[in-house]
């Protein structure tokens, strides 16, 4: 490798760093151009060159930051600089007429040795910086106005900034502390009609000066500027873009018509969809068999036997189970999709509308598939079992009943299929059920259950070996189930099945975007999107159950609800 990276990049200028970077990149491109297959040493050299380029870029950024910091420091120094001799001359005391009050005075013009004042133009010409018309940094909140101490104020240095009006008052008292006068009226009824009485020999002395900076870098100097430059300064001062917010505030209305916002509010989501295993059916469907059912075999009297000695002596024939071919099932895909056409001119002039509709079509397709999947699983499972609530209806605990119902059906599925007692059972519940649980629990007395989380609710089912999915498109809330949205539904249905019992078959049939055909073009229309996929649901393993529970969200709990009307008495102690 020819390129060598200097040890100290900080000593190089910006131009030298740029040249060094170009040199490294040129050699890297030369190595890369040798072909697709590079020997190990060329790969190492290429990596070294790229690392060097990154190091050089870092040094360039550091140099730029240092230069910017230095420029800021110089700008601050220039803003604070002021000829000391002129400041001292400005603070020379002046003798005023008797009875004058001590006051905070603004900055005075310098006094010449002969006692004559300079003309205003000559003072401005000497003190003004080089004229320039440019944007300056934003002034502080007080508009850039500063108050500084005058000369000979006790405990204050010349030009010291007075940050608050308390500092100004302190400086005033320090300056006037030795003045003669009459304050004997303080605290008397006639005080409102009097003020501090100065001695007749009092003189006026400066306490503080108000310093106004040049606004936004706009300096008007008739002696140092041409007529054109002066005119440009005046025009820039009137430019409304310099104002905060960039606009002049004026009465009379905006005149211009309102701006149109062409975007759209997007609220829809693809959350709340059923998570289920999918397999691709490339030939339009599948054929499968679930094989023998353990529960049915166990109930068959010929599937095994127990024979006593007496039965054996009597010569009873032992039953023998004959294996039959299991039934085969076939599931074929259904076509599910959408087609959207759009005017060609609409797409050209208002593409946001076309994109918005296509996004909605995609979300709609996902929800359509979700709704059909849940409906097909429900149809396969069949009629729901009505759970017998504990206690009188209306005084039962909906949360406890729901937990009992799914736990009992989970035991049923495990036992029927001879599954592990710890096996997880999948379940499908409507999306609003957890919110109902919170409503019921929040009304329980004696315990703080106003902030029950989803994780807590899920944990209650998890300890029972149940994993519920709370989904859309299953028992959706509407006026018929909620009483015009004034109460939660009075019943809920939950589907349960072994994990993997249901699978969704899918296969993309056709997916076309921006289809322009002759017939549509003659109508100035094109197909913005055409999407179609095959979909079906197959119960490939085991079976499922549905359970219906009556809900009551009054926070009922404890023995009184369980014992009501059940003939249960509380034992005496």
VEXVEX-791648 format. One record per residue (C-alpha): x, y, z; residue number from 0; residue in three letters. Coordinates in Angstrom, 3 decimals. Example, Ala and Ser with C-alpha at 12.3 -4.5 7.8 and 13.67 -1.06 7.14 Angstrom:
% VEXVEX-791648
     east    north       up  nr rest
   12.300   -4.500    7.800   0  Ala
   13.670   -1.060    7.140   1  Ser
This chain:
% VEXVEX-791648
     east    north       up  nr rest
    0.000    0.000    0.000   0  Unk
    1.469    3.340   -1.091   1  Unk
   -0.637    5.628    1.078   2  Unk
    0.741    6.665    4.474   3  Unk
   -1.362    8.431    7.102   4  Unk
    0.553   11.258    8.888   5  Unk
    0.973   10.852   12.629   6  Unk
   -0.451   14.258   13.596   7  Unk
   -3.440   15.304   11.495   8  Unk
   -4.104   18.291   13.764   9  Unk
   -1.195   20.163   12.155  10  Unk
   -2.759   20.003    8.682  11  Unk
   -5.000   22.642    7.138  12  Unk
   -8.438   21.965    5.682  13  Unk
   -7.012   21.957    2.142  14  Unk
   -4.269   19.497    3.112  15  Unk
   -6.796   17.167    4.764  16  Unk
   -8.958   17.223    1.634  17  Unk
   -5.982   16.382   -0.580  18  Unk
   -4.958   13.570    1.774  19  Unk
   -8.483   12.126    1.690  20  Unk
   -8.574   12.209   -2.116  21  Unk
   -5.248   10.374   -2.236  22  Unk
   -6.532    7.573    0.015  23  Unk
   -9.758    7.200   -1.965  24  Unk
   -7.885    7.097   -5.267  25  Unk
   -5.719    4.201   -4.098  26  Unk
   -8.795    2.404   -2.668  27  Unk
  -10.592    2.672   -6.010  28  Unk
   -7.483    1.385   -7.777  29  Unk
   -7.516   -1.748   -5.583  30  Unk
  -11.261   -2.211   -6.018  31  Unk
  -10.909   -2.059   -9.793  32  Unk
   -8.738   -5.159   -9.949  33  Unk
  -11.769   -7.456  -10.142  34  Unk
  -14.376   -9.239   -8.062  35  Unk
  -11.903  -11.682   -6.473  36  Unk
   -9.229   -9.911   -4.414  37  Unk
   -6.326  -11.577   -2.569  38  Unk
   -6.172  -11.281    1.201  39  Unk
   -3.490   -8.578    1.179  40  Unk
   -5.572   -6.364   -1.138  41  Unk
   -8.631   -6.766    1.103  42  Unk
   -6.546   -5.758    4.142  43  Unk
   -5.134   -2.772    2.268  44  Unk
   -8.615   -1.693    1.155  45  Unk
   -9.903   -1.842    4.747  46  Unk
   -6.880    0.150    5.969  47  Unk
   -7.503    2.851    3.368  48  Unk
  -11.174    3.112    4.310  49  Unk
  -10.227    3.379    7.998  50  Unk
   -7.792    6.148    7.078  51  Unk
  -10.531    8.034    5.225  52  Unk
  -12.734    7.821    8.326  53  Unk
   -9.888    9.149   10.492  54  Unk
   -9.320   12.054    8.090  55  Unk
  -13.017   12.886    8.113  56  Unk
  -12.927   13.019   11.907  57  Unk
   -9.958   15.383   11.833  58  Unk
  -11.763   17.629    9.308  59  Unk
  -14.834   17.802   11.521  60  Unk
  -12.691   18.656   14.558  61  Unk
  -10.935   21.415   12.596  62  Unk
  -14.244   22.884   11.429  63  Unk
  -15.582   22.848   14.994  64  Unk
  -12.448   24.580   16.294  65  Unk
  -12.660   27.284   13.635  66  Unk
  -16.356   27.867   14.403  67  Unk
  -15.602   28.140   18.136  68  Unk
  -12.837   30.629   17.467  69  Unk
  -15.131   32.711   15.285  70  Unk
  -17.761   32.798   18.032  71  Unk
  -15.168   33.929   20.574  72  Unk
  -14.010   36.753   18.284  73  Unk
  -17.603   37.883   17.758  74  Unk
  -18.188   38.024   21.502  75  Unk
  -14.974   39.980   22.021  76  Unk
  -15.933   42.493   19.340  77  Unk
  -19.351   43.015   20.901  78  Unk
  -17.831   43.727   24.341  79  Unk
  -15.027   46.011   23.149  80  Unk
  -15.264   49.803   23.791  81  Unk
  -12.541   52.522   23.925  82  Unk
  -11.735   53.064   27.598  83  Unk
  -10.736   56.708   27.205  84  Unk
  -14.099   57.679   25.742  85  Unk
  -15.975   55.793   28.444  86  Unk
  -14.041   57.693   31.091  87  Unk
  -14.795   60.985   29.376  88  Unk
  -18.465   60.116   29.205  89  Unk
  -18.631   59.756   32.982  90  Unk
  -17.239   63.253   33.715  91  Unk
  -19.637   64.937   36.178  92  Unk
  -21.597   67.939   35.038  93  Unk
  -22.881   70.750   37.277  94  Unk
  -26.560   71.275   36.970  95  Unk
  -28.997   73.848   38.346  96  Unk
  -29.924   73.706   42.060  97  Unk
  -32.852   71.619   43.303  98  Unk
  -32.256   69.010   40.537  99  Unk
  -33.052   65.465   41.575 100  Unk
  -30.540   62.648   41.260 101  Unk
  -31.703   60.438   38.391 102  Unk
  -30.590   57.524   36.265 103  Unk
  -29.201   59.216   33.174 104  Unk
  -28.566   57.856   29.732 105  Unk
  -25.127   57.774   28.133 106  Unk
  -23.684   61.273   27.492 107  Unk
  -21.438   62.326   24.688 108  Unk
  -17.710   62.706   25.467 109  Unk
  -16.513   66.128   26.738 110  Unk
  -13.502   67.745   25.036 111  Unk
  -10.605   69.275   26.953 112  Unk
  -11.727   72.798   25.990 113  Unk
  -15.198   72.156   27.360 114  Unk
  -16.783   72.147   23.880 115  Unk
  -19.005   69.237   22.739 116  Unk
  -18.230   67.368   19.552 117  Unk
  -20.910   67.264   16.929 118  Unk
  -23.183   64.211   16.963 119  Unk
  -22.012   63.195   13.500 120  Unk
  -18.319   63.279   14.468 121  Unk
  -18.891   61.159   17.563 122  Unk
  -20.932   58.609   15.596 123  Unk
  -18.348   58.496   12.818 124  Unk
  -15.539   57.735   15.254 125  Unk
  -17.362   55.145   17.329 126  Unk
  -19.330   53.315   14.653 127  Unk
  -17.933   49.940   13.476 128  Unk
  -17.392   49.201    9.822 129  Unk
  -20.794   49.446    8.138 130  Unk
  -22.382   46.172    7.226 131  Unk
  -25.823   44.890    6.277 132  Unk
  -26.293   41.351    7.533 133  Unk
  -28.273   39.273    9.967 134  Unk
  -26.888   39.200   13.491 135  Unk
  -27.561   36.568   16.184 136  Unk
  -30.929   36.829   17.903 137  Unk
  -30.909   39.401   20.742 138  Unk
  -31.574   38.285   24.290 139  Unk
  -35.048   38.401   25.751 140  Unk
  -34.606   42.045   26.846 141  Unk
  -33.997   43.022   23.219 142  Unk
  -30.231   43.404   23.743 143  Unk
  -30.611   46.354   26.162 144  Unk
  -27.978   46.328   28.939 145  Unk
  -27.496   48.503   32.047 146  Unk
  -23.898   49.146   33.137 147  Unk
  -22.460   51.000   36.122 148  Unk
  -21.043   54.498   35.655 149  Unk
  -17.688   55.708   36.949 150  Unk
  -16.877   56.199   40.645 151  Unk
  -19.897   54.250   41.983 152  Unk
  -18.766   52.711   45.303 153  Unk
  -18.503   48.877   45.239 154  Unk
  -19.003   48.814   41.421 155  Unk
  -16.420   48.839   38.634 156  Unk
  -16.734   50.993   35.548 157  Unk
  -18.912   49.236   32.936 158  Unk
  -20.005   46.443   35.300 159  Unk
  -23.312   44.929   34.090 160  Unk
  -26.294   45.527   36.379 161  Unk
  -28.337   42.371   35.856 162  Unk
  -31.509   43.380   37.735 163  Unk
  -33.235   46.516   38.952 164  Unk
  -32.123   45.541   42.477 165  Unk
  -28.532   46.027   41.282 166  Unk
  -29.489   49.459   39.894 167  Unk
  -31.065   50.421   43.246 168  Unk
  -27.973   49.257   45.120 169  Unk
  -25.743   51.336   42.860 170  Unk
  -28.011   54.356   43.313 171  Unk
  -27.876   54.118   47.111 172  Unk
  -24.105   53.648   47.036 173  Unk
  -23.703   56.791   44.933 174  Unk
  -26.134   58.980   46.937 175  Unk
  -25.205   57.714   50.374 176  Unk
  -23.186   60.849   51.196 177  Unk
  -25.569   63.398   49.681 178  Unk
  -27.167   65.983   51.957 179  Unk
  -30.947   66.325   52.011 180  Unk
  -34.136   66.003   53.976 181  Unk
  -36.016   62.751   54.483 182  Unk
  -37.737   63.767   57.693 183  Unk
  -41.138   63.694   55.983 184  Unk
  -41.040   59.907   55.608 185  Unk
  -43.853   58.217   57.510 186  Unk
  -45.831   61.436   58.025 187  Unk
  -49.345   62.147   56.658 188  Unk
  -47.985   64.764   54.280 189  Unk
  -45.492   62.326   52.774 190  Unk
  -47.523   61.770   49.608 191  Unk
  -47.116   65.396   48.570 192  Unk
  -43.336   65.537   49.056 193  Unk
  -40.204   63.956   47.691 194  Unk
  -36.562   63.711   48.685 195  Unk
  -35.241   67.256   49.252 196  Unk
  -31.745   67.777   47.821 197  Unk
  -29.388   70.382   49.224 198  Unk
  -29.039   73.519   47.135 199  Unk
  -25.395   72.753   46.420 200  Unk
  -26.079   69.268   45.023 201  Unk
  -24.472   68.189   41.733 202  Unk
  -25.593   65.536   39.254 203  Unk
  -23.520   62.361   38.995 204  Unk
  -23.996   59.313   36.815 205  Unk
  -25.125   56.050   38.375 206  Unk
  -25.824   53.823   35.400 207  Unk
  -26.071   53.925   31.626 208  Unk
  -28.500   52.205   29.263 209  Unk
  -26.617   50.617   26.389 210  Unk
  -28.507   49.707   23.215 211  Unk
  -26.678   47.486   20.724 212  Unk
  -26.806   47.903   16.980 213  Unk
  -29.961   46.115   15.815 214  Unk
  -29.444   42.993   13.727 215  Unk
  -26.163   44.344   12.361 216  Unk
  -27.921   47.282   10.649 217  Unk
  -25.698   50.367   11.004 218  Unk
  -26.491   53.634    9.238 219  Unk
  -23.440   55.876    8.823 220  Unk
  -23.989   58.774    6.367 221  Unk
  -20.270   59.595    6.236 222  Unk
  -19.029   56.084    5.578 223  Unk
  -21.814   54.959    3.225 224  Unk
  -22.918   55.855   -0.232 225  Unk
  -26.516   56.889   -0.834 226  Unk
  -27.249   53.415   -2.247 227  Unk
  -25.818   51.720    0.848 228  Unk
  -27.846   53.927    3.174 229  Unk
  -31.009   53.115    1.207 230  Unk
  -30.240   49.378    1.448 231  Unk
  -29.879   49.621    5.237 232  Unk
  -33.269   51.339    5.494 233  Unk
  -34.930   48.706    3.259 234  Unk
  -33.383   45.840    5.255 235  Unk
  -34.634   47.373    8.500 236  Unk
  -38.173   47.295    7.087 237  Unk
  -37.929   43.683    5.896 238  Unk
  -40.633   41.707    7.768 239  Unk
  -38.656   38.464    7.510 240  Unk
  -36.341   39.802   10.249 241  Unk
  -39.226   39.950   12.740 242  Unk
  -39.863   37.076   15.199 243  Unk
  -42.006   34.585   13.347 244  Unk
  -41.225   36.287   10.045 245  Unk
  -44.490   38.239    9.718 246  Unk
  -45.797   41.686   10.463 247  Unk
  -48.796   41.668   12.781 248  Unk
  -51.446   43.964   11.373 249  Unk
  -55.183   44.389   11.494 250  Unk
  -57.470   43.962    8.532 251  Unk
  -57.252   40.192    7.890 252  Unk
  -54.788   38.061    5.968 253  Unk
  -56.297   38.744    2.544 254  Unk
  -54.756   35.587    1.054 255  Unk
  -56.929   32.418    1.012 256  Unk
  -56.164   29.676    3.513 257  Unk
  -53.565   27.091    2.601 258  Unk
  -54.901   23.624    1.860 259  Unk
  -53.406   20.645    3.665 260  Unk
  -53.336   17.755    1.236 261  Unk
  -52.423   15.010    3.695 262  Unk
  -54.843   12.788    5.632 263  Unk
  -55.361   11.752    9.243 264  Unk
  -54.331    8.102    9.677 265  Unk
  -55.870    6.285   12.663 266  Unk
  -56.275    2.718   11.455 267  Unk
  -53.885   -0.051   12.479 268  Unk
  -53.281   -3.715   11.843 269  Unk
  -52.956   -4.457   15.552 270  Unk
  -55.482   -6.736   17.238 271  Unk
  -55.230   -9.431   14.550 272  Unk
  -55.276  -13.124   15.361 273  Unk
  -51.834  -14.730   15.479 274  Unk
  -52.168  -18.183   13.947 275  Unk
  -49.830  -20.581   12.170 276  Unk
  -49.859  -20.357    8.367 277  Unk
  -48.884  -22.822    5.673 278  Unk
  -48.707  -22.212    1.938 279  Unk
  -51.044  -24.326   -0.170 280  Unk
  -49.390  -24.187   -3.580 281  Unk
  -51.969  -26.395   -5.286 282  Unk
  -55.120  -24.595   -4.162 283  Unk
  -55.758  -26.637   -1.012 284  Unk
  -54.646  -29.558    1.150 285  Unk
  -55.866  -33.034    2.043 286  Unk
  -55.167  -34.270    5.569 287  Unk
  -56.380  -36.589    8.286 288  Unk
  -56.274  -35.983   12.018 289  Unk
  -55.918  -39.752   12.536 290  Unk
  -57.397  -41.699   15.441 291  Unk
  -58.949  -39.733   18.279 292  Unk
  -57.686  -40.854   21.679 293  Unk
  -60.940  -40.086   23.477 294  Unk
  -62.976  -42.161   21.056 295  Unk
  -60.540  -45.067   21.199 296  Unk
  -60.508  -45.051   24.982 297  Unk
  -64.310  -45.207   25.047 298  Unk
  -64.428  -48.145   22.569 299  Unk
  -64.954  -51.454   24.559 300  Unk
  -62.838  -53.367   22.050 301  Unk
  -59.831  -51.054   22.523 302  Unk
  -58.210  -53.134   25.300 303  Unk
  -59.660  -55.355   27.993 304  Unk
  -59.417  -56.514   31.571 305  Unk
  -60.175  -60.270   32.002 306  Unk
  -60.575  -62.073   35.314 307  Unk
  -59.401  -65.624   35.970 308  Unk
  -62.985  -66.895   36.030 309  Unk
  -63.626  -65.309   32.608 310  Unk
  -60.497  -66.933   31.276 311  Unk
  -61.557  -70.357   32.633 312  Unk
  -64.968  -69.857   31.117 313  Unk
  -63.259  -69.300   27.771 314  Unk
  -64.531  -65.756   27.108 315  Unk
  -63.014  -64.343   23.978 316  Unk
  -60.788  -61.334   24.446 317  Unk
  -61.896  -58.379   22.322 318  Unk
  -59.566  -57.144   19.615 319  Unk
  -59.671  -53.670   18.082 320  Unk
  -59.609  -53.537   14.303 321  Unk
  -57.867  -50.537   12.761 322  Unk
  -59.908  -48.683   10.185 323  Unk
  -58.580  -46.182    7.698 324  Unk
  -59.067  -42.684    9.152 325  Unk
  -61.246  -40.287    7.214 326  Unk
  -59.496  -37.768    4.990 327  Unk
  -60.516  -34.140    4.825 328  Unk
  -59.939  -31.653    2.050 329  Unk
  -59.775  -27.860    2.445 330  Unk
  -59.683  -25.634   -0.629 331  Unk
  -58.589  -22.011   -0.793 332  Unk
  -61.069  -19.178   -1.237 333  Unk
  -60.100  -15.993   -3.086 334  Unk
  -59.899  -12.863   -0.952 335  Unk
  -58.682   -9.528   -2.299 336  Unk
  -59.467   -6.051   -3.585 337  Unk
  -59.313   -4.013   -6.779 338  Unk
  -58.848   -0.210   -6.866 339  Unk
  -59.017    1.958   -9.973 340  Unk
  -58.098    5.637  -10.166 341  Unk
  -58.408    8.408  -12.745 342  Unk
  -55.085    9.137  -14.410 343  Unk
  -55.463   12.873  -13.863 344  Unk
  -56.243   12.360  -10.166 345  Unk
  -53.049   10.367   -9.720 346  Unk
  -51.071   13.121  -11.425 347  Unk
  -52.620   16.051   -9.544 348  Unk
  -53.514   14.471   -6.193 349  Unk
  -51.250   11.425   -5.616 350  Unk
  -51.729   11.699   -1.838 351  Unk
  -55.346   10.621   -2.263 352  Unk
  -54.413    7.559   -4.305 353  Unk
  -51.749    6.488   -1.795 354  Unk
  -54.146    7.004    1.108 355  Unk
  -56.836    4.796   -0.452 356  Unk
  -54.283    2.081   -1.248 357  Unk
  -53.053    2.129    2.356 358  Unk
  -56.618    1.757    3.570 359  Unk
  -57.154   -1.107    1.126 360  Unk
  -54.141   -2.918    2.583 361  Unk
  -55.399   -2.531    6.155 362  Unk
  -58.871   -3.574    5.024 363  Unk
  -57.456   -6.723    3.440 364  Unk
  -55.739   -7.674    6.695 365  Unk
  -58.938   -7.124    8.678 366  Unk
  -60.994   -9.067    6.114 367  Unk
  -58.641  -12.052    6.433 368  Unk
  -58.741  -11.768   10.232 369  Unk
  -62.536  -11.690   10.363 370  Unk
  -62.871  -14.682    8.039 371  Unk
  -60.271  -16.700    9.977 372  Unk
  -62.021  -16.196   13.325 373  Unk
  -65.438  -16.965   11.832 374  Unk
  -64.174  -20.217   10.288 375  Unk
  -62.580  -21.381   13.558 376  Unk
  -65.824  -20.595   15.399 377  Unk
  -67.834  -22.579   12.852 378  Unk
  -65.524  -25.608   13.201 379  Unk
  -65.750  -25.586   17.009 380  Unk
  -69.542  -25.330   17.012 381  Unk
  -71.976  -24.484   19.802 382  Unk
  -70.730  -22.846   22.979 383  Unk
  -71.025  -24.358   26.445 384  Unk
  -72.912  -22.121   28.880 385  Unk
  -70.851  -21.819   32.059 386  Unk
  -72.794  -22.013   35.334 387  Unk
  -71.873  -18.876   37.266 388  Unk
  -71.219  -19.067   40.975 389  Unk
  -73.908  -17.235   42.972 390  Unk
  -77.048  -15.538   41.761 391  Unk
  -76.802  -13.836   38.384 392  Unk
  -76.268  -10.132   39.020 393  Unk
  -74.313  -10.747   42.183 394  Unk
  -71.616  -12.929   40.689 395  Unk
  -68.027  -11.872   39.985 396  Unk
  -67.470  -11.688   36.233 397  Unk
  -63.674  -11.866   36.575 398  Unk
  -63.739  -14.925   38.826 399  Unk
  -66.325  -16.647   36.653 400  Unk
  -64.283  -16.032   33.492 401  Unk
  -61.138  -17.423   35.121 402  Unk
  -63.052  -20.489   36.359 403  Unk
  -64.715  -21.056   32.980 404  Unk
  -61.516  -21.078   30.922 405  Unk
  -59.635  -23.087   33.557 406  Unk
  -62.352  -25.757   33.515 407  Unk
  -62.426  -25.947   29.712 408  Unk
  -58.627  -26.121   29.660 409  Unk
  -58.791  -29.155   31.943 410  Unk
  -61.384  -30.665   29.614 411  Unk
  -59.165  -30.291   26.531 412  Unk
  -56.073  -31.694   28.257 413  Unk
  -57.934  -34.633   29.719 414  Unk
  -59.794  -35.517   26.520 415  Unk
  -56.598  -35.568   24.488 416  Unk
  -54.424  -37.111   27.237 417  Unk
  -52.182  -34.034   27.122 418  Unk
  -49.693  -32.952   29.742 419  Unk
  -51.358  -31.273   32.733 420  Unk
  -48.966  -28.368   32.138 421  Unk
  -49.748  -28.020   28.426 422  Unk
  -50.686  -24.495   27.312 423  Unk
  -54.147  -24.011   25.846 424  Unk
  -54.639  -21.244   23.278 425  Unk
  -57.691  -18.987   23.422 426  Unk
  -59.438  -16.218   21.497 427  Unk
  -61.296  -13.422   23.319 428  Unk
  -62.754  -10.075   22.178 429  Unk
  -60.440   -7.073   22.453 430  Unk
  -62.602   -5.342   25.102 431  Unk
  -62.544   -8.175   27.671 432  Unk
  -59.497   -6.925   29.591 433  Unk
  -61.155   -3.508   29.885 434  Unk
  -64.219   -5.218   31.354 435  Unk
  -61.996   -7.012   33.893 436  Unk
  -60.555   -3.647   34.988 437  Unk
  -64.064   -2.222   35.327 438  Unk
  -65.215   -5.072   37.550 439  Unk
  -62.108   -5.107   39.707 440  Unk
  -62.114   -1.317   40.191 441  Unk
  -65.419   -1.602   42.072 442  Unk
  -64.158   -4.020   44.685 443  Unk
  -63.993   -2.500   48.146 444  Unk
  -61.097   -2.767   50.551 445  Unk
  -58.428   -3.203   47.895 446  Unk
  -56.737   -0.819   45.475 447  Unk
  -57.382   -2.296   42.029 448  Unk
  -57.830    0.890   40.007 449  Unk
  -54.640    0.377   38.024 450  Unk
  -54.733   -3.297   37.020 451  Unk
  -52.390   -3.798   34.036 452  Unk
  -52.697   -6.077   31.018 453  Unk
  -49.677   -8.010   32.303 454  Unk
  -51.454   -8.737   35.593 455  Unk
  -54.579   -9.993   33.826 456  Unk
  -52.549  -12.135   31.445 457  Unk
  -50.651  -13.588   34.421 458  Unk
  -53.928  -14.747   36.039 459  Unk
  -54.704  -16.820   32.950 460  Unk
  -51.090  -17.947   32.532 461  Unk
  -51.016  -19.638   35.958 462  Unk
  -54.019  -21.654   34.744 463  Unk
  -52.161  -22.677   31.580 464  Unk
  -54.232  -20.434   29.293 465  Unk
  -52.889  -17.992   26.681 466  Unk
  -55.624  -15.689   25.439 467  Unk
  -55.415  -13.434   22.383 468  Unk
  -57.604  -10.325   22.567 469  Unk
  -58.574   -9.622   18.981 470  Unk
  -60.702   -7.423   16.755 471  Unk
  -63.479   -8.823   14.533 472  Unk
  -64.797  -11.117   17.276 473  Unk
  -67.870  -10.001   19.268 474  Unk
  -67.194   -6.400   18.316 475  Unk
  -68.883   -3.725   20.402 476  Unk
  -71.976   -2.151   18.883 477  Unk
  -75.312   -0.693   19.948 478  Unk
  -76.935   -4.124   20.267 479  Unk
  -74.316   -5.518   22.637 480  Unk
  -73.600   -2.430   24.756 481  Unk
  -76.971   -0.727   24.969 482  Unk
  -76.055    2.263   22.784 483  Unk
  -72.551    2.358   24.276 484  Unk
  -73.691    2.855   27.854 485  Unk
  -72.563   -0.442   29.403 486  Unk
  -70.354   -3.432   28.743 487  Unk
  -71.948   -6.495   27.111 488  Unk
  -73.815   -8.817   29.471 489  Unk
  -72.163  -11.994   28.110 490  Unk
  -68.878  -12.983   26.524 491  Unk
  -67.760  -16.002   24.510 492  Unk
  -64.222  -17.404   24.599 493  Unk
  -62.807  -20.034   22.222 494  Unk
  -60.151  -22.469   23.454 495  Unk
  -58.090  -25.112   21.643 496  Unk
  -54.726  -26.928   21.875 497  Unk
  -51.817  -24.981   20.469 498  Unk
  -51.504  -25.749   16.748 499  Unk
  -55.013  -27.142   16.386 500  Unk
  -55.858  -24.639   13.628 501  Unk
  -53.743  -23.434   10.736 502  Unk
  -54.458  -20.877    8.034 503  Unk
  -53.801  -21.869    4.451 504  Unk
  -52.625  -19.097    2.182 505  Unk
  -51.200  -18.514   -1.251 506  Unk
  -50.684  -15.301   -3.224 507  Unk
  -52.732  -15.558   -6.383 508  Unk
  -52.076  -12.239   -8.047 509  Unk
  -50.568   -8.924   -6.977 510  Unk
  -50.614   -6.155   -9.589 511  Unk
  -49.850   -2.466   -9.243 512  Unk
  -50.427    0.350  -11.764 513  Unk
  -52.032   -1.693  -14.536 514  Unk
  -52.716    0.356  -17.689 515  Unk
  -54.867   -1.429  -20.258 516  Unk
  -56.420   -0.109  -23.456 517  Unk
  -60.038   -0.234  -22.333 518  Unk
  -59.368    1.724  -19.155 519  Unk
  -57.072    4.209  -20.869 520  Unk
  -59.876    5.200  -23.216 521  Unk
  -61.742    6.255  -20.046 522  Unk
  -58.704    8.050  -18.552 523  Unk
  -58.565    5.396  -15.819 524  Unk
  -56.004    2.825  -14.701 525  Unk
  -55.903    0.025  -12.147 526  Unk
  -54.042    1.435   -9.169 527  Unk
  -53.879   -1.953   -7.432 528  Unk
  -55.281   -5.439   -7.788 529  Unk
  -54.561   -7.960   -5.053 530  Unk
  -55.915  -11.447   -4.533 531  Unk
  -54.819  -14.248   -2.236 532  Unk
  -56.128  -17.669   -1.385 533  Unk
  -57.238  -18.300    2.191 534  Unk
  -58.710  -21.203    4.168 535  Unk
  -58.635  -22.588    7.720 536  Unk
  -57.959  -26.218    8.536 537  Unk
  -58.368  -28.033   11.863 538  Unk
  -55.415  -30.355   11.478 539  Unk
  -55.009  -31.485   15.086 540  Unk
  -57.307  -31.946   18.048 541  Unk
  -60.404  -29.854   18.541 542  Unk
  -61.662  -26.830   20.386 543  Unk
  -64.416  -25.650   22.705 544  Unk
  -66.367  -22.434   23.201 545  Unk
  -67.634  -21.224   26.550 546  Unk
  -70.139  -18.454   27.269 547  Unk
  -70.007  -16.489   30.536 548  Unk
  -72.535  -14.056   32.007 549  Unk
  -70.797  -10.825   32.984 550  Unk
  -71.394   -8.596   35.971 551  Unk
  -69.068   -5.668   36.645 552  Unk
  -70.333   -4.595   40.060 553  Unk
  -67.187   -5.734   41.836 554  Unk
  -68.926   -8.604   43.654 555  Unk
  -66.643  -10.712   45.807 556  Unk
  -66.521  -12.902   48.853 557  Unk
  -68.702  -15.355   50.709 558  Unk
  -71.984  -13.409   50.805 559  Unk
  -72.292  -13.527   47.019 560  Unk
  -71.432  -17.223   46.867 561  Unk
  -73.831  -18.189   49.627 562  Unk
  -76.826  -16.140   48.494 563  Unk
  -79.760  -18.521   47.983 564  Unk
  -77.495  -21.566   48.024 565  Unk
  -78.372  -22.810   51.454 566  Unk
  -74.896  -22.165   52.784 567  Unk
  -74.625  -20.960   56.359 568  Unk
  -71.728  -19.277   58.062 569  Unk
  -70.427  -21.443   60.896 570  Unk
  -70.333  -19.860   64.323 571  Unk
  -67.072  -19.713   66.222 572  Unk
